[in-house]
Amino acid sequence: MSELVKKYLGNEGKILGSKTLYKYSHPDNFTIFNSNLINNEKEKIWYGDIDLTLQEQHLKKLAKELNTKLYVFYESDFRFEKEAPLEKAVW
């Protein structure tokens, strides 16, 4: 599964660069820094910076290939064994 996720989103821990510079150069994009990607079984399958404006279609294709729903959370909502309800997902 990790190779498939990598195909669509890149390596785990992906960094888009400086948060300030990225926000400045992409002011209208919805970007989640240090996001967590969770599947329908509440398993973390990827983490890193994600620009949902640019990657939403990739997420939809990935969900279809994995045959699961995917959820994007802020870092603090799915970290250190703290699991937020799926309804609290950003995407």
Buried (B, 14 or more C-beta within 10 A) or exposed (E): EEEEBEEBBBEBEBEBEEEEEBEEEBEEBBBBBBBBBBBEEEEBBBBBBBBBEEBBEBBEEBBEEBEBEBBBBBEEBBBEEEBBEEEEBBB
